[in-house]
């Protein structure tokens, strides 16, 4: 009788390969930015004290292996491959065990796929790969033990013939595999939202502000505080804050930074916000807090930010410290090499720590930005952050006074001012006519405001708010 090409081992290899491809596709196409984020959230060092630290905590060897593997997740293709391989290993090991224990294992190979469901059920939130790697180690040990025993004693177990139907086995394999894939792909506990957040973080770190605004719709920004924060930061960095701040849901100063949240995503956003605004003390503070969220107390993301910040401040000793720490990882050789010339350039330079108490105080956003405006009167970005915050908090009087203070420098006589400021000043002028004295306001904005006021005064408020939804007037009502 001619033997089938698909021996049990070959069948197992085909099943494992197909599962790997499917899992890889899900991870790569659905969660690629989350994989990049996992690398930044983790940390690994080749120094002996790092290994001893890991072996002294609960995560132990599985956590150490996970930390080593996470280094490669900065390349999503590799990250997806590692995640998939770690998922498939237990199924392959169980398949080998079944082949060694049964005379007709082809009838029961589908059982090897069942453990995948238990692994994929919690794999997404296994930030340190502790449970996934533990399952892999246990599976490998069990397989090796089985191979060792069956090398001397070969069991004669046999699967009942009624279970030998090829179509039944294929169906059971597909069902078991589908359940496993579903556990990864399903949007449970906010997986897709976490991917969206990490994509925004990736775009922000790479200063791709237009892509952030293309990703976050005004509707999303109005209902999600982290998306709103990234959208407002993108508007600020693009010089569009005074045009679209209220369209993207600005409600107050708390929309620019998180003061009461300690999640890594919020802390990293805060650090990015302060970095974009050259507030280095705040960047360092947020980076330290972000690193503490990791199991080791530091993370690649926070260390990279600290190193770059100290290079910017020309503090050679501290910059060198963090660059040296990163040099002992497996995947930062090129990153470190790129910064060595920058380090040499500041070796004998005095650090630029022109200490400013207001830059060091970050608990009160309005107070900090007010101080920055006072010291950088010509900086339009600082002024826009403060003025938009005041408008969102409906502090019309403070807005008017600070606008006049910066307008002398930023908007000399005859210079057009942003539409949002025109709208606010016209509304304030209904109570204080002198607020617009000497300020150029376009005829188009005046005409629209007259129309808006007319509609409101004639009892057509709903129509007015709908017609001028993207204005400060609508926000004020």
C-alpha positions as CSV (number, residue, x, y, z in Angstrom):
1,X,0.0,0.0,0.0
2,X,1.4,3.4,-1.0
3,X,2.2,5.6,1.9
4,X,0.6,9.1,2.1
5,X,2.9,12.0,1.6
6,X,1.3,13.6,4.7
7,X,2.9,11.7,7.5
8,X,1.9,12.8,11.0
9,X,5.1,14.9,11.4
10,X,4.6,16.6,8.0
11,X,0.9,17.2,8.8
12,X,2.0,18.8,12.1
13,X,4.5,21.0,10.3
14,X,1.9,22.1,7.8
15,X,-0.6,23.0,10.6
16,X,2.1,24.9,12.6
17,X,3.2,26.8,9.5
18,X,-0.4,27.8,8.6
19,X,-1.1,28.9,12.1
20,X,2.1,30.9,12.2
21,X,1.2,32.7,9.0
22,X,-2.4,33.5,10.2
23,X,-1.2,34.7,13.6
24,X,1.6,36.8,12.0
25,X,-1.0,38.4,9.7
26,X,-3.2,39.3,12.6
27,X,-0.4,40.8,14.7
28,X,1.3,42.6,11.9
29,X,-1.8,44.1,10.2
30,X,-3.9,44.7,13.3
31,X,-1.5,45.6,16.0
32,X,1.8,46.7,14.4
33,X,2.0,50.0,16.4
34,X,1.2,48.2,19.6
35,X,4.2,45.9,18.9
36,X,6.4,49.0,18.6
37,X,5.0,50.3,21.8
38,X,5.9,47.1,23.6
39,X,9.5,47.6,22.7
40,X,9.5,51.1,24.2
41,X,7.7,49.9,27.3
42,X,10.3,47.2,28.0
43,X,14.0,47.2,28.9
44,X,16.8,44.7,28.6
45,X,20.5,44.9,29.4
46,X,23.4,42.4,28.8
47,X,24.9,43.4,32.2
48,X,24.9,40.7,34.8
49,X,23.1,42.8,37.4
50,X,20.1,43.1,35.2
51,X,19.8,39.3,35.0
52,X,20.2,39.0,38.8
53,X,17.5,41.6,39.2
54,X,15.1,39.6,37.0
55,X,15.8,36.3,38.7
56,X,15.0,37.9,42.1
57,X,11.4,38.9,41.1
58,X,8.3,37.0,40.2
59,X,8.8,37.2,36.5
60,X,12.2,35.3,36.7
61,X,13.5,33.4,33.7
62,X,10.3,33.8,31.6
63,X,10.3,37.6,32.2
64,X,14.0,37.8,31.3
65,X,13.5,35.9,28.1
66,X,10.5,38.2,27.3
67,X,12.5,41.3,27.9
68,X,15.2,40.0,25.6
69,X,12.7,39.3,22.8
70,X,10.9,42.6,23.2
71,X,14.0,44.4,22.0
72,X,13.3,43.3,18.5
73,X,9.7,44.6,18.4
74,X,10.8,47.9,17.1
75,X,10.6,46.2,13.8
76,X,6.9,45.2,13.6
77,X,7.6,42.4,11.1
78,X,9.9,40.7,13.7
79,X,7.6,41.5,16.6
80,X,4.7,39.8,14.8
81,X,6.9,36.8,14.0
82,X,8.0,36.4,17.6
83,X,4.5,36.7,19.0
84,X,3.3,34.1,16.4
85,X,6.2,31.7,17.1
86,X,5.6,31.9,20.8
87,X,2.0,31.0,20.2
88,X,2.7,28.1,17.9
89,X,5.4,26.4,20.0
90,X,3.0,24.8,22.6
91,X,0.9,23.4,19.7
92,X,3.9,21.9,18.0
93,X,5.2,20.4,21.2
94,X,1.9,18.8,22.0
95,X,1.7,17.5,18.5
96,X,5.1,15.8,18.8
97,X,4.0,14.3,22.1
98,X,0.8,12.9,20.5
99,X,2.9,11.4,17.6
100,X,5.2,9.7,20.1
101,X,2.4,8.3,22.3
102,X,-0.2,7.1,19.7
103,X,0.1,4.5,16.9
104,X,-2.3,6.5,14.7
105,X,-1.7,10.1,15.8
106,X,-3.1,11.6,12.6
107,X,-6.6,11.0,14.1
108,X,-5.9,13.2,17.1
109,X,-3.5,15.9,15.9
110,X,-6.3,18.5,16.1
111,X,-6.0,18.2,19.9
112,X,-2.6,19.9,19.6
113,X,-4.3,23.2,18.6
114,X,-6.5,23.4,21.7
115,X,-3.8,25.0,24.0
116,X,-3.5,27.9,21.6
117,X,-6.9,29.3,22.8
118,X,-5.6,29.5,26.4
119,X,-2.4,31.3,25.2
120,X,-4.1,33.7,22.8
121,X,-6.8,34.5,25.3
122,X,-4.4,36.7,27.4
123,X,-1.5,37.2,25.1
124,X,-2.3,40.7,24.0
125,X,-2.2,42.0,27.6
126,X,0.9,39.9,28.5
127,X,3.1,43.0,28.5
128,X,6.2,41.1,29.7
129,X,5.5,37.8,27.9
130,X,5.6,36.1,31.3
131,X,2.6,33.8,30.7
132,X,3.4,33.2,27.1
133,X,7.0,32.2,27.6
134,X,6.1,30.2,30.7
135,X,3.7,28.1,28.5
136,X,6.4,27.7,25.9
137,X,9.0,26.5,28.5
138,X,6.5,24.1,30.1
139,X,5.6,22.7,26.6
140,X,9.3,22.3,25.6
141,X,10.1,20.5,28.9
142,X,7.2,18.2,28.5
143,X,8.1,17.4,24.9
144,X,11.7,16.6,25.8
145,X,10.6,14.4,28.7
146,X,8.3,12.5,26.3
147,X,11.0,12.1,23.7
148,X,13.4,10.8,26.3
149,X,10.9,8.2,27.7
150,X,9.6,7.0,24.4
151,X,13.1,6.5,23.1
152,X,13.2,3.5,25.5
153,X,9.5,2.6,25.9
154,X,7.2,3.0,22.9
155,X,3.5,3.1,24.0
156,X,1.0,1.2,21.9
157,X,-1.9,3.6,22.5
158,X,-4.4,3.8,19.6
159,X,-7.1,6.3,18.8
160,X,-10.6,4.8,18.2
161,X,-11.2,4.3,14.5
162,X,-14.4,6.4,14.5
163,X,-12.2,9.4,15.2
164,X,-10.0,8.7,12.2
165,X,-12.2,10.5,9.7
166,X,-10.0,13.0,7.9
167,X,-12.7,15.5,7.3
168,X,-13.7,15.4,11.0
169,X,-10.1,16.0,12.0
170,X,-9.7,18.9,9.5
171,X,-13.0,20.5,10.8
172,X,-11.9,20.1,14.5
173,X,-8.5,21.6,13.7
174,X,-10.1,24.6,11.9
175,X,-12.5,25.2,14.7
176,X,-9.8,25.1,17.4
177,X,-7.5,27.3,15.4
178,X,-10.4,29.8,14.6
179,X,-11.1,30.1,18.3
180,X,-7.5,31.0,19.0
181,X,-7.3,33.5,16.2
182,X,-10.6,35.0,17.4
183,X,-9.2,35.6,20.9
184,X,-6.4,37.7,19.4
185,X,-8.4,39.5,16.7
186,X,-11.5,40.3,18.7
187,X,-11.8,43.8,20.1
188,X,-12.0,42.8,23.7
189,X,-11.1,45.2,26.5
190,X,-10.2,47.9,24.1
191,X,-7.5,46.2,22.0
192,X,-8.2,48.2,18.9
193,X,-8.3,51.4,20.9
194,X,-4.9,50.6,22.4
195,X,-3.6,50.1,18.9
196,X,-5.0,53.5,17.9
197,X,-3.4,55.1,21.0
198,X,0.0,53.6,20.2
199,X,-0.3,54.6,16.6
200,X,-0.8,58.2,17.7
201,X,2.2,57.9,20.0
202,X,4.3,56.6,17.1
203,X,3.2,59.4,14.8
204,X,3.8,62.0,17.5
205,X,7.3,60.7,18.3
206,X,8.1,61.0,14.6
207,X,6.5,64.5,14.4
208,X,4.0,63.4,11.8
209,X,1.3,66.0,12.8
210,X,-0.6,65.9,9.5
211,X,-1.0,62.2,9.9
212,X,-2.4,62.6,13.4
213,X,-5.0,65.1,12.2
214,X,-5.9,62.7,9.3
215,X,-6.2,59.8,11.9
216,X,-8.2,61.6,14.6
217,X,-11.5,63.0,13.4
218,X,-13.2,65.9,15.3
219,X,-15.9,63.5,16.4
220,X,-13.3,61.1,17.9
221,X,-11.5,64.0,19.6
222,X,-14.6,65.2,21.3
223,X,-15.3,61.8,22.9
224,X,-11.8,60.5,23.7
225,X,-9.4,62.6,25.9
226,X,-6.1,61.0,24.7
227,X,-7.1,61.4,21.0
228,X,-8.1,65.0,21.8
229,X,-4.8,65.7,23.4
230,X,-2.8,64.4,20.4
231,X,-5.1,66.3,18.0
232,X,-4.6,69.6,19.9
233,X,-0.8,69.0,20.1
234,X,-0.8,68.4,16.3
235,X,-2.8,71.6,15.8
236,X,-0.4,73.5,18.0
237,X,2.7,72.2,16.2
238,X,1.1,72.8,12.8
239,X,0.1,76.4,13.7
240,X,-3.6,75.6,13.3
241,X,-4.7,75.7,17.0
242,X,-6.4,79.0,16.6
243,X,-8.4,77.7,13.6
244,X,-9.7,74.4,14.8
245,X,-9.2,74.1,18.6
246,X,-12.9,74.0,19.4
247,X,-13.7,71.9,16.3
248,X,-11.5,69.2,18.0
249,X,-13.3,69.5,21.3
250,X,-11.1,71.8,23.4
251,X,-12.9,72.2,26.7
252,X,-10.2,73.6,29.0
253,X,-6.5,73.7,30.0
254,X,-6.7,70.0,31.2
255,X,-7.1,68.9,27.6
256,X,-3.4,69.9,26.8
257,X,-1.7,67.8,29.6
258,X,-2.7,65.0,32.0
259,X,-2.2,65.9,35.6
260,X,-4.1,63.1,37.3
261,X,-3.3,60.0,35.1
262,X,-0.2,57.8,35.5
263,X,-0.7,55.4,32.6
264,X,2.4,55.0,30.4
265,X,0.4,56.3,27.4
266,X,-0.6,59.5,29.2
267,X,2.9,60.1,30.7
268,X,4.5,59.6,27.3
269,X,2.1,62.1,25.8
270,X,3.0,64.6,28.5
271,X,6.7,64.2,27.9
272,X,6.2,64.7,24.2
273,X,4.1,67.8,24.8
274,X,6.7,69.4,27.0
275,X,9.5,68.3,24.7
276,X,7.7,70.1,21.8
277,X,7.5,73.2,24.0
278,X,11.2,73.1,25.1
279,X,10.2,72.6,28.8
280,X,13.1,70.2,29.6
281,X,12.6,70.0,33.4
282,X,9.0,68.8,32.8
283,X,10.2,66.3,30.1
284,X,12.7,64.8,32.5
285,X,10.1,64.5,35.3
286,X,7.6,62.8,33.0
287,X,10.2,60.5,31.5
288,X,11.2,59.3,35.0
289,X,7.5,58.7,35.9
290,X,7.0,56.8,32.6
291,X,10.0,54.6,33.3
292,X,8.7,53.6,36.7
293,X,5.7,52.0,35.2
294,X,7.9,49.3,33.7
295,X,8.6,46.1,35.7
296,X,12.3,47.1,35.9
297,X,11.7,50.7,36.8
298,X,13.1,52.0,33.5
299,X,12.1,51.5,29.8
300,X,13.7,52.0,26.4
301,X,11.3,54.8,25.6
302,X,12.0,56.8,28.7
303,X,15.8,56.2,28.5
304,X,16.0,57.4,24.9
305,X,14.1,60.5,25.8
306,X,16.3,61.2,28.8
307,X,19.4,60.8,26.8
308,X,18.2,63.1,24.0
309,X,17.0,65.7,26.5
310,X,20.3,65.8,28.3
311,X,22.2,66.1,25.0
312,X,19.9,69.0,24.2
313,X,20.7,70.6,27.5
314,X,24.5,69.9,26.8
315,X,24.8,68.0,30.1
316,X,27.6,65.6,29.0
317,X,27.7,63.5,32.2
318,X,24.0,62.7,32.4
319,X,23.7,62.2,28.6
320,X,26.7,59.8,28.6
321,X,25.1,57.9,31.5
322,X,21.9,57.1,29.6
323,X,23.6,56.5,26.3
324,X,25.9,54.0,28.1
325,X,22.9,52.2,29.6
326,X,21.3,51.8,26.2
327,X,24.6,50.6,24.7
328,X,24.3,47.4,26.7
329,X,21.0,46.4,25.0
330,X,21.1,44.2,21.9
331,X,19.4,46.6,19.4
332,X,20.7,50.1,20.2
333,X,24.1,49.9,18.5
334,X,23.1,52.2,15.6
335,X,21.2,54.5,17.9
336,X,24.2,54.9,20.2
337,X,26.6,55.3,17.3
338,X,24.5,58.2,15.9
339,X,24.7,60.0,19.3
340,X,28.4,59.6,20.0
341,X,29.4,62.6,17.8
342,X,26.7,64.7,19.6
343,X,28.2,63.6,23.0
344,X,31.7,64.6,21.9
345,X,30.4,68.0,20.7
346,X,29.2,68.8,24.3
347,X,32.0,67.1,26.3
348,X,33.6,70.4,27.3
349,X,30.5,72.6,27.1
350,X,28.8,74.1,30.1
351,X,25.2,72.7,30.5
352,X,22.5,75.1,29.5
353,X,20.4,74.9,32.7
354,X,19.4,78.5,32.8
355,X,17.2,77.6,35.8
356,X,13.7,78.8,35.6
357,X,11.3,78.0,38.5
358,X,8.3,78.2,36.2
359,X,9.7,75.7,33.8
360,X,10.2,73.3,36.8
361,X,6.6,73.7,38.1
362,X,4.2,71.8,36.0
363,X,1.2,71.2,38.3
364,X,-0.7,74.3,37.1
365,X,-0.8,74.5,33.3
366,X,-2.2,78.0,33.0
367,X,0.4,79.3,35.4
368,X,3.3,77.7,33.6
369,X,2.2,78.8,30.1
370,X,1.5,82.3,31.4
371,X,5.1,82.4,32.7
372,X,6.4,81.1,29.4
373,X,4.4,83.8,27.5
374,X,5.7,86.5,29.8
375,X,9.3,85.4,29.1
376,X,8.8,84.7,25.4
377,X,6.4,87.5,24.3
378,X,7.1,86.9,20.6
379,X,6.5,83.1,20.7
380,X,3.1,82.6,19.1
381,X,2.9,78.9,20.0
382,X,3.0,79.7,23.7
383,X,0.5,82.5,23.3
384,X,-1.9,80.4,21.4
385,X,-1.8,77.6,24.0
386,X,-2.6,80.2,26.8
387,X,-5.2,82.2,24.9
388,X,-7.1,79.1,23.7
389,X,-7.0,77.7,27.2
390,X,-8.5,81.0,28.5
391,X,-11.2,81.0,25.9
392,X,-12.1,77.3,26.6
393,X,-12.5,78.3,30.3
394,X,-14.5,81.4,29.2
395,X,-12.1,83.8,30.9
396,X,-12.9,86.6,28.5
397,X,-11.4,89.3,30.6
398,X,-8.0,87.6,31.0
399,X,-8.0,86.7,27.3
400,X,-8.5,90.3,26.3
401,X,-5.7,91.6,28.6
402,X,-3.2,88.9,27.5
403,X,-4.1,89.2,23.9
404,X,-3.4,93.0,23.9
405,X,-0.1,92.2,25.7
406,X,1.2,89.9,23.0
407,X,-0.6,91.6,20.1
408,X,1.9,94.5,20.2
409,X,4.6,92.1,19.2
410,X,2.9,89.3,17.3
411,X,0.2,91.4,15.5
412,X,1.5,94.9,14.7
413,X,-1.0,97.4,13.4
414,X,-2.7,96.2,10.3
415,X,-1.7,92.5,10.8
416,X,-4.6,90.0,10.4
417,X,-5.3,88.1,13.6
418,X,-6.6,84.5,13.8
419,X,-10.3,83.9,13.2
420,X,-10.8,82.5,16.6
421,X,-9.5,85.6,18.3
422,X,-11.7,87.8,16.1
423,X,-14.7,85.8,17.1
424,X,-13.8,86.1,20.8
425,X,-13.1,89.8,20.7
426,X,-16.3,90.5,18.9
427,X,-18.3,88.6,21.5
428,X,-16.4,90.4,24.3
429,X,-17.1,93.8,22.6
430,X,-20.8,93.4,23.2
431,X,-20.0,94.0,26.9
432,X,-16.8,96.0,26.5
433,X,-16.8,97.9,23.2
434,X,-13.2,99.1,23.8
435,X,-11.9,95.6,23.6
436,X,-11.7,95.8,19.8
437,X,-10.4,99.4,19.7
438,X,-7.4,99.5,17.4
439,X,-7.6,95.9,16.4
440,X,-8.2,94.9,12.8
441,X,-11.1,92.5,12.5
442,X,-12.1,91.3,9.0
443,X,-15.4,92.4,7.5
444,X,-16.3,88.8,6.9
445,X,-16.1,87.9,10.6
446,X,-18.1,91.0,11.5
447,X,-20.8,90.1,9.0
448,X,-21.0,86.5,10.3
449,X,-21.2,87.7,13.9
450,X,-24.0,90.1,13.0
451,X,-25.9,87.2,11.4
452,X,-25.2,85.0,14.4
453,X,-26.4,87.6,16.8
454,X,-29.5,88.3,14.7
455,X,-30.5,84.6,14.6
456,X,-30.0,84.3,18.4
457,X,-32.0,87.4,19.2
458,X,-34.8,86.3,16.9
459,X,-35.3,83.0,18.7
460,X,-33.5,80.9,16.1
461,X,-30.7,79.7,18.4
462,X,-30.7,76.1,17.2
463,X,-30.2,77.3,13.6
464,X,-27.5,79.7,14.6
465,X,-25.5,77.1,16.5
466,X,-25.8,74.7,13.6
467,X,-24.8,77.3,11.0
468,X,-21.8,78.5,13.0
469,X,-20.9,75.2,14.8
470,X,-17.2,75.7,14.2
471,X,-16.9,79.0,16.0
472,X,-16.2,80.3,19.5
473,X,-19.7,81.8,19.5
474,X,-21.2,78.4,19.3
475,X,-18.9,77.1,22.0
476,X,-19.8,79.9,24.4
477,X,-23.5,79.0,24.2
